[in-house]
């Protein structure tokens, strides 16, 4: 029987051993869980090793149970679609894809895209434009307060992936700027997310040895606190990434390469873990 999200979260809050979401996880990579505000619509990404052939999957809760995930309607076997994020109303999906564009028909890197849910059907993907995208990969988009947060490798960064912002403007987005504050480092930093009350931010940071930890920062009167890694009860495996706060802000959804039986080493599953008192 598929467990409701609230029941899974309750197990995490009670300190139960880490258990991947059974209705989502498989021997492949699963990561980037995202939900609408009522937590009745879920999206996530699934890929082969090294994030090859990524696809976005969708599941809906019906009569208190989650339906078997299915590829989103605009999937195309020629392209990778990854890093989905739903707006709280569940009507717009931001993601990244290596689809070609009119200005770059031969491009292979991941750019920022979006799709809208219209009468129950996801629209054809819309490229977010060259003002925000670059010739290098973009990852992990989220929209908060009219500001698009994402990660990119581009000239002028501090090292590896850095977190950038772009403001909404006339139906699109203005030019990208590095995120101000204590977030970017000489290592890779990505998947920036903000808690529902706006008081905390989480993201993952590489440690330079092929591992990564989810970091937490608190909003202060003068800005943001220096990010600190969450404890091992949240950072479960060698590589922990794609954090998302729960609706009540008390737990965190994330992906981790925690090893488990029946899965190739280095593949990721989706977990939900209780946060320490914030």
C-alpha positions in Angstrom: 0.0 0.0 0.0 1.3 3.4 -0.9 2.0 5.6 2.2 0.6 9.2 2.2 3.3 11.8 2.5 2.1 12.8 6.0 2.7 9.2 7.2 6.1 9.0 5.6 7.0 12.4 7.2 5.8 11.2 10.6 8.2 8.2 10.4 11.1 10.6 9.7 10.0 12.9 12.5 9.9 9.9 14.9 13.6 9.2 14.1 12.9 6.0 12.0 15.8 4.6 10.0 16.1 6.2 6.5 13.7 4.6 4.1 13.4 5.7 0.5 9.9 6.5 -0.8 8.7 3.1 -2.1 6.2 4.4 -4.7 8.9 6.7 -6.3 12.2 5.0 -6.0 13.6 2.3 -8.4 17.1 0.9 -9.3 17.6 4.2 -11.3 18.4 7.7 -10.0 15.4 9.6 -8.5 15.8 13.1 -7.3 14.3 16.7 -7.3 11.0 16.0 -5.6 8.6 18.9 -5.7 5.0 19.3 -4.7 2.1 21.8 -5.1 1.0 23.5 -1.9 -1.7 20.9 -0.9 0.8 18.1 -1.6 -1.6 16.4 -4.0 0.6 16.7 -7.1 4.2 15.6 -7.1 7.0 15.8 -9.7 10.5 14.3 -9.7 13.3 13.4 -12.0 14.4 9.9 -12.9 17.6 9.1 -14.9 20.2 6.5 -15.6 23.7 6.6 -14.1 25.5 9.9 -14.4 22.1 11.5 -14.9 21.9 10.3 -18.5 18.5 10.2 -20.2 16.7 12.1 -17.5 12.9 12.3 -17.6 10.3 14.1 -15.4 7.7 12.0 -13.7 4.3 13.0 -12.3 2.1 11.5 -9.6 -1.2 12.6 -8.3 -2.9 11.7 -5.0 -6.3 10.2 -5.4 -8.5 9.1 -2.5 -5.5 9.5 -0.2 -3.1 7.4 -2.2 -0.4 8.3 -4.7 -0.9 7.0 -8.3 2.0 5.2 -10.0 4.3 7.9 -11.4 4.2 8.4 -15.2 6.4 10.4 -17.5 5.1 14.0 -18.0 3.3 14.4 -21.3 5.9 16.5 -23.1 8.6 14.0 -22.7 10.6 13.3 -25.8 13.1 10.3 -26.1 15.5 12.6 -27.9 16.1 14.9 -25.0 16.8 14.9 -21.2 14.4 16.9 -19.0 15.4 17.2 -15.3 15.3 19.3 -12.1 11.5 19.9 -12.0 10.0 22.4 -9.6 6.3 23.2 -9.3 4.9 26.5 -8.3 2.8 26.3 -5.2 -0.5 26.5 -7.2 0.7 23.5 -9.3 0.1 25.3 -12.6 3.6 26.0 -13.7 6.6 23.7 -13.9 10.2 25.0 -14.1 12.8 22.5 -15.2 16.0 22.1 -17.3 16.5 20.4 -20.6 19.0 19.9 -23.4 16.4 20.6 -26.1 17.5 22.7 -29.0 16.4 26.3 -29.3 15.9 28.6 -32.3 19.1 30.5 -31.5 21.1 27.4 -30.7 19.7 24.4 -32.8 22.8 22.3 -32.1 23.1 23.0 -28.3 23.7 20.1 -25.9 23.9 21.8 -22.5 21.0 22.1 -20.1 18.9 25.3 -20.2 16.0 26.7 -18.1 12.5 25.9 -19.4 8.9 26.0 -18.2 5.6 24.4 -19.0 2.0 25.4 -17.9 -0.8 23.1 -16.9 -3.8 24.0 -19.1 -7.0 22.1 -18.7 -5.1 19.2 -17.3 -2.5 19.1 -20.0 1.1 20.3 -19.7 1.9 22.7 -22.5 4.9 22.4 -24.9 8.1 23.5 -23.1 8.9 27.2 -23.3 12.6 28.3 -23.3 13.3 31.0 -20.8 15.5 32.9 -23.1 19.1 33.8 -23.7 19.0 36.7 -21.1 19.0 34.1 -18.3 20.5 31.0 -20.0 24.1 30.6 -20.9 26.2 28.4 -23.2 27.0 26.3 -20.0 24.6 24.1 -18.0 21.9 25.6 -15.8 20.4 23.5 -12.9 17.8 23.5 -10.1 15.4 26.3 -10.9 12.9 27.7 -8.3 10.8 30.8 -8.3 10.2 32.7 -5.1 8.8 36.2 -4.8 9.3 37.0 -8.5 12.9 35.9 -8.4 14.2 32.8 -10.2 16.9 31.0 -8.4 19.1 28.5 -10.2 22.7 27.2 -10.5 25.1 27.6 -13.4 28.7 27.3 -14.4 29.6 30.5 -16.1 32.4 33.0 -16.4 32.9 35.2 -13.3 31.7 32.5 -10.8 33.6 31.5 -7.7 34.1 27.9 -8.7 32.1 25.0 -10.1 28.3 25.6 -9.9 27.3 28.9 -8.4 23.8 30.1 -7.5 22.3 32.9 -9.6 19.1 34.9 -9.6 17.0 36.5 -12.3 13.9 38.8 -11.8 10.7 38.3 -13.7 10.3 41.0 -16.3 7.6 41.4 -19.0 6.7 37.7 -19.1 10.3 36.6 -19.1 13.3 37.1 -16.9 16.0 39.7 -16.7 19.8 39.0 -16.8 21.3 36.6 -14.3 23.2 37.8 -11.3 25.2 35.9 -8.7 23.2 35.4 -5.5 24.3 37.9 -2.9 25.1 36.7 0.6 27.2 33.8 2.0 26.0 31.1 -0.4 28.5 30.7 -3.3 31.9 29.2 -2.6 34.9 27.9 -4.4 33.1 24.5 -4.5 29.9 23.7 -6.3 26.7 25.2 -4.8 23.3 24.4 -6.2 19.6 23.7 -5.7 18.8 26.7 -3.6 15.4 26.5 -1.9 13.6 28.7 0.7 11.3 27.5 3.5 7.6 28.3 3.3 7.9 31.0 6.0 11.0 32.5 4.2 13.2 32.2 7.3 15.5 29.5 6.1 17.3 28.5 3.0 18.8 25.2 2.0 21.1 24.1 -0.8 23.8 21.5 -1.5 27.5 22.2 -1.5 30.2 19.9 -2.9 33.1 19.1 -0.7 35.7 18.8 -3.5 36.0 15.0 -3.1 32.9 13.9 -5.1 30.6 14.2 -2.0 28.1 16.8 -1.2 26.2 18.0 1.9 23.0 19.9 2.3 23.6 23.3 3.9 21.2 25.5 5.9 21.2 29.2 6.4 19.0 31.4 8.6 17.6 34.8 7.7 18.9 37.5 10.1 18.1 41.1 10.5 21.3 42.0 8.6 21.1 39.2 5.9 21.7 35.5 6.0 23.8 33.5 8.4 26.9 31.6 7.3 25.6 28.2 5.9 26.2 25.1 8.0 25.8 21.5 7.1 22.8 19.7 8.4 23.4 16.7 10.6 24.0 13.1 9.5 20.3 12.4 10.1 19.6 14.5 7.0 22.9 14.2 5.1 22.5 10.4 4.7 24.9 9.3 2.1 28.0 10.4 0.2 26.2 12.8 -2.1 23.0 14.6 -0.8 21.2 17.1 -3.1 17.9 18.6 -4.3 16.5 19.7 -0.9 12.8 20.7 -0.6 11.1 21.9 2.6 7.9 20.3 3.6 4.7 22.3 3.8 5.1 22.9 7.5 8.8 23.5 7.3 9.7 20.8 9.8 11.1 18.2 7.5 13.2 18.1 4.3 12.7 16.1 1.1 16.0 15.3 -0.5 17.9 12.9 -2.8 20.8 10.9 -1.5 23.2 8.3 -2.8 22.9 6.3 0.5 23.7 2.7 -0.5 20.9 0.2 -0.3 20.5 -3.4 -1.4 19.4 -4.0 -5.0 20.8 -0.7 -6.3 24.0 0.2 -8.0 26.4 2.2 -5.9 26.2 6.0 -6.7 22.5 5.9 -7.6 20.2 8.3 -5.7 16.9 7.8 -4.0 14.4 10.3 -2.5 14.0 10.5 1.2 12.2 12.7 3.7 14.0 13.5 7.0 13.1 15.5 10.1 15.0 18.8 10.5 16.6 19.7 13.8 15.0 22.5 15.7 15.4 25.6 13.6 
